[in-house]
Amino acid sequence: MISYTPKKINIYVQMAKKGLNQKTLSKKSKVHPSTISNFMNDRYCISPTTATKLAEILESKIEDLFEIQINPKEVSSK
């Protein structure tokens, strides 16, 4: 399984450059505000699709905004 952990500082910097807060990022991305809040507060891992969508809106590379981790046990068992 692949997990995307937010690099919070980088995300907040890009949001500030774009003049966005979590609410406006939610509206632009069509991602529920609680989803954004939960992943930014380490309560929830987001999907690759959502991570990609947020990176596009913030005009950043996905790897600049998220730490991408692959669980080797799950990869090798398939």
Backbone hydrogen bonds, N-H to C=O, Kabsch-Sander energy under -0.5 kcal/mol:
donor,donor_aa,acceptor,acceptor_aa,energy
3,S,69,Q,-2.9
5,T,3,S,-0.6
5,T,67,E,-2.6
7,K,65,L,-3.4
8,K,6,P,-1.3
11,I,7,K,-2.2
12,Y,8,K,-3.1
13,V,9,I,-2.5
14,Q,10,N,-2.3
15,M,11,I,-2.6
16,A,12,Y,-2.5
17,K,13,V,-2.4
18,K,14,Q,-1.7
19,G,15,M,-0.6
19,G,16,A,-0.9
20,L,15,M,-3.2
25,L,21,N,-2.5
26,S,22,Q,-2.1
27,K,23,K,-2.0
28,K,24,T,-2.6
29,S,25,L,-2.2
30,K,26,S,-1.5
31,V,26,S,-1.3
35,T,32,H,-0.8
36,I,32,H,-1.7
37,S,33,P,-2.6
38,N,34,S,-2.8
39,F,35,T,-2.3
40,M,36,I,-2.2
41,N,37,S,-1.4
42,D,39,F,-1.2
43,R,38,N,-3.3
44,Y,38,N,-0.8
46,I,4,Y,-0.7
51,A,47,S,-2.5
52,T,48,P,-2.4
53,K,49,T,-2.3
54,L,50,T,-2.5
55,A,51,A,-2.2
56,E,52,T,-2.3
57,I,53,K,-2.1
58,L,54,L,-2.4
59,E,56,E,-1.1
60,S,55,A,-2.6
64,D,61,K,-1.3
65,L,61,K,-0.9
65,L,62,I,-0.8
66,F,62,I,-2.0
67,E,5,T,-3.6
68,I,66,F,-0.6
69,Q,3,S,-2.7
69,Q,67,E,-0.6
71,N,1,M,-2.4
75,V,71,N,-1.7
76,S,72,P,-2.7
77,S,73,K,-1.3
78,K,75,V,-1.0
